[in-house]
Amino acid sequence: MRSGSISRSSAETQIDVQVNLDGTGQYTMNTGVGFFDHMLDQLARHSLIDMTITAKGDTHIDDHHTVEDTGIALGQALAQALGDKKGIRRYGSCLLPMDDALVRCALDLSGRPFLVWKMDLPTQKIGSFDSELVREFFQALSTHAGITLHIEALDGINSHHLAEAAFKSVAQALRAAVEIDPRMAGALPSTKGML
């Protein structure tokens, strides 16, 4: 079983993350940030990666530290679960429609973190959630999982739909990228000999 477990503690947050890349998309999320939990549910369900995430953060200040630190810990857990990356497909992409929103994601589990973010969320808040934190989460995830991650909104007028489409498109792309390719016979998907 390809799994990862990370506990991250700071003066601002306490985060615990468990992932199983070979799961069925089972999830338990408890970050204290309702909209964020809903987005993490989508990430797990549509990637088929089992995830358990608990976070206690300084949400009396705002949600920033909790969201960013969860992205850091989840990225580290994914990197741990991927191990040497032998046999994986490595690449994934998805063009995902959700009502008015259309979001494209392409990613590479390259070990070279880079985020290209081409999404304008039209409102500053989604309920009580700061819209800018969607990008902060994906920046942290990309950096700490070592993912080259491109996310682009091609259409959309509703911030909730756009954010959710982003999480679902990343989930679908992750699902493809972490999958074991039976034709790879355990080889590393790189001509450099390392990822």
C-alpha positions as CSV (number, residue, x, y, z in Angstrom):
1,M,0.0,0.0,0.0
2,R,1.4,3.4,-1.0
3,S,0.6,5.6,2.0
4,G,1.9,8.7,3.8
5,S,1.4,10.1,7.2
6,I,2.5,13.6,8.3
7,S,2.0,15.5,11.6
8,R,2.9,19.2,11.4
9,S,3.0,21.4,14.4
10,S,3.7,25.1,14.7
11,A,2.7,28.0,16.9
12,E,-0.2,28.6,14.5
13,T,-1.5,25.1,13.5
14,Q,-1.5,21.4,14.3
15,I,-2.1,19.4,11.2
16,D,-2.4,15.6,10.8
17,V,-2.7,14.0,7.4
18,Q,-2.9,10.4,6.3
19,V,-3.2,9.4,2.6
20,N,-3.5,6.1,0.7
21,L,-2.9,6.5,-3.0
22,D,-4.5,3.1,-3.7
23,G,-7.7,3.9,-2.0
24,T,-11.3,4.4,-3.2
25,G,-11.7,8.1,-2.3
26,Q,-12.8,7.7,1.3
27,Y,-12.3,10.8,3.4
28,T,-12.6,12.4,6.8
29,M,-11.9,16.1,6.9
30,N,-12.0,18.3,10.0
31,T,-10.1,21.5,9.6
32,G,-12.5,23.9,11.3
33,V,-13.1,25.7,8.0
34,G,-16.3,24.4,6.5
35,F,-15.9,25.4,2.8
36,F,-12.3,24.1,2.9
37,D,-13.4,20.8,4.2
38,H,-16.0,20.6,1.4
39,M,-13.2,21.3,-1.2
40,L,-10.9,18.6,0.4
41,D,-13.8,16.2,0.3
42,Q,-13.9,16.8,-3.5
43,L,-10.1,16.3,-3.8
44,A,-10.2,12.9,-2.1
45,R,-13.4,11.6,-3.7
46,H,-12.4,12.5,-7.3
47,S,-8.8,11.4,-7.0
48,L,-9.7,8.1,-5.3
49,I,-7.0,8.9,-2.8
50,D,-8.1,8.0,0.7
51,M,-7.5,11.1,3.0
52,T,-7.9,11.8,6.6
53,I,-7.1,15.4,7.5
54,T,-7.5,17.1,10.9
55,A,-6.4,20.6,11.6
56,K,-6.5,22.9,14.6
57,G,-5.4,26.4,13.7
58,D,-5.7,30.0,14.7
59,T,-8.9,30.6,12.9
60,H,-9.8,33.3,15.4
61,I,-7.3,35.4,13.4
62,D,-8.3,34.1,9.9
63,D,-8.2,30.8,7.9
64,H,-4.9,31.5,6.1
65,H,-2.5,29.5,8.3
66,T,-4.9,26.5,8.5
67,V,-5.4,26.4,4.7
68,E,-1.8,26.9,3.8
69,D,-0.4,24.6,6.4
70,T,-2.8,21.9,5.4
71,G,-1.5,22.2,1.8
72,I,2.0,21.9,3.1
73,A,1.2,18.7,5.1
74,L,-0.9,17.2,2.4
75,G,1.9,17.8,-0.1
76,Q,4.4,16.2,2.2
77,A,2.1,13.2,2.7
78,L,1.6,12.7,-1.0
79,A,5.4,12.9,-1.6
80,Q,6.0,10.3,1.1
81,A,3.3,8.0,-0.4
82,L,4.8,8.3,-3.9
83,G,8.2,7.2,-2.7
84,D,10.6,6.6,-5.5
85,K,7.7,7.1,-8.1
86,K,8.6,3.9,-10.0
87,G,5.8,2.7,-12.2
88,I,3.6,5.7,-11.9
89,R,2.0,7.4,-15.0
90,R,3.5,10.7,-13.7
91,Y,1.3,13.1,-15.8
92,G,-2.4,13.9,-15.5
93,S,-4.8,16.4,-16.9
94,C,-8.5,17.2,-16.8
95,L,-10.9,19.6,-18.4
96,L,-13.7,19.9,-15.9
97,P,-17.1,21.5,-16.3
98,M,-19.2,22.5,-13.3
99,D,-22.3,24.5,-14.3
100,D,-21.0,27.9,-15.5
101,A,-17.3,27.0,-14.6
102,L,-14.9,25.3,-16.9
103,V,-11.4,24.6,-15.4
104,R,-8.4,22.9,-16.9
105,C,-5.7,21.3,-14.9
106,A,-2.5,19.7,-16.1
107,L,0.2,18.4,-13.7
108,D,3.5,16.5,-13.6
109,L,4.8,14.7,-10.6
110,S,8.2,15.9,-11.6
111,G,9.7,16.8,-8.2
112,R,10.0,20.3,-9.6
113,P,7.4,22.4,-7.9
114,F,5.8,25.2,-10.0
115,L,2.4,26.6,-9.9
116,V,0.8,28.4,-12.9
117,W,-2.4,30.0,-11.7
118,K,-4.8,31.5,-14.2
119,M,-8.0,31.9,-12.3
120,D,-9.8,35.0,-11.3
121,L,-12.4,34.3,-8.6
122,P,-15.0,37.1,-9.0
123,T,-15.7,37.6,-5.3
124,Q,-13.4,38.1,-2.4
125,K,-15.4,35.7,-0.2
126,I,-17.1,32.4,-0.8
127,G,-19.4,32.5,2.2
128,S,-17.0,33.4,5.0
129,F,-14.0,31.8,3.2
130,D,-11.4,34.1,1.6
131,S,-11.3,33.3,-2.1
132,E,-7.5,34.0,-2.3
133,L,-6.9,31.0,-0.1
134,V,-7.7,28.7,-3.0
135,R,-4.5,29.7,-4.7
136,E,-2.6,29.6,-1.4
137,F,-3.6,26.0,-0.9
138,F,-2.5,24.9,-4.3
139,Q,0.8,26.8,-4.0
140,A,1.6,25.0,-0.8
141,L,0.5,21.6,-2.2
142,S,2.6,22.1,-5.4
143,T,5.7,23.2,-3.5
144,H,5.6,20.4,-0.9
145,A,4.5,17.5,-3.1
146,G,7.0,18.5,-5.9
147,I,4.2,19.0,-8.5
148,T,4.4,21.1,-11.6
149,L,0.8,22.3,-11.5
150,H,-1.1,24.4,-14.1
151,I,-4.7,25.5,-13.2
152,E,-6.7,27.7,-15.6
153,A,-10.3,28.9,-15.6
154,L,-11.6,28.9,-19.2
155,D,-15.1,30.1,-18.2
156,G,-17.1,30.9,-15.1
157,I,-18.9,33.5,-13.2
158,N,-19.6,31.9,-9.8
159,S,-16.7,31.8,-7.3
160,H,-17.9,28.6,-5.5
161,H,-18.3,26.8,-8.8
162,L,-14.9,27.9,-10.0
163,A,-13.1,26.9,-6.8
164,E,-14.8,23.5,-6.7
165,A,-14.1,22.9,-10.4
166,A,-10.4,23.6,-9.6
167,F,-10.3,21.1,-6.8
168,K,-12.1,18.5,-8.8
169,S,-9.9,19.0,-11.9
170,V,-6.8,18.7,-9.8
171,A,-8.2,15.5,-8.2
172,Q,-8.9,13.9,-11.6
173,A,-5.4,14.8,-12.8
174,L,-3.8,13.4,-9.6
175,R,-5.8,10.2,-10.0
176,A,-4.3,9.7,-13.4
177,A,-0.8,10.7,-12.4
178,V,-0.4,8.5,-9.3
179,E,-1.8,5.5,-11.0
180,I,0.5,2.5,-11.6
181,D,1.0,1.9,-15.3
182,P,1.2,-1.9,-15.9
183,R,3.3,-1.3,-19.0
184,M,6.0,0.5,-16.9
185,A,7.0,-2.7,-15.1
186,G,8.1,-0.7,-12.1
187,A,10.4,1.6,-14.1
188,L,10.9,5.3,-13.4
189,P,9.0,7.5,-15.9
190,S,12.0,9.6,-16.7
191,T,15.0,9.4,-19.0
192,K,17.1,11.2,-16.3
193,G,16.9,8.2,-14.0
194,M,15.4,10.3,-11.2
195,L,12.3,12.4,-10.3
